Amino acid sequence: MTSGSTTVSLLRWLRRQLREPAPQRERLEAAIANDDPTEARRIIELMPFNDAQRHHVGQLLDRWEQDAAN
């Protein structure tokens, strides 16, 4: 999976989980658009995700960071 497809997967997942536009979602989308996984992780920690959601989004963020490093 390329970095671009990883970010698309991440954005799709977030939009499904956060159906309503909100300041947090907008900040998170901006972090992704600006290729800033550190900021994305910080914002996600503040969001009311359950354990399964946190695990899944954590894996997406890990993959994003790995793809960016290659």
Secondary structure as the mmCIF struct_conf table of DSSP 4:
data_model
#
loop_
_struct_conf.conf_type_id
_struct_conf.id
_struct_conf.beg_label_comp_id
_struct_conf.beg_label_asym_id
_struct_conf.beg_label_seq_id
_struct_conf.end_label_comp_id
_struct_conf.end_label_asym_id
_struct_conf.end_label_seq_id
HELX_RH_AL_P HELX_RH_AL_P1 SER A 3 GLN A 17
BEND BEND1 GLU A 20 GLU A 20
HELX_RH_AL_P HELX_RH_AL_P2 PRO A 23 ALA A 33
TURN_TY1_P TURN_TY1_P1 ASN A 34 ASP A 35
HELX_RH_AL_P HELX_RH_AL_P3 PRO A 37 GLU A 45
TURN_TY1_P TURN_TY1_P2 LEU A 46 LEU A 46
BEND BEND2 MET A 47 MET A 47
HELX_RH_AL_P HELX_RH_AL_P4 ASP A 51 ALA A 69
#
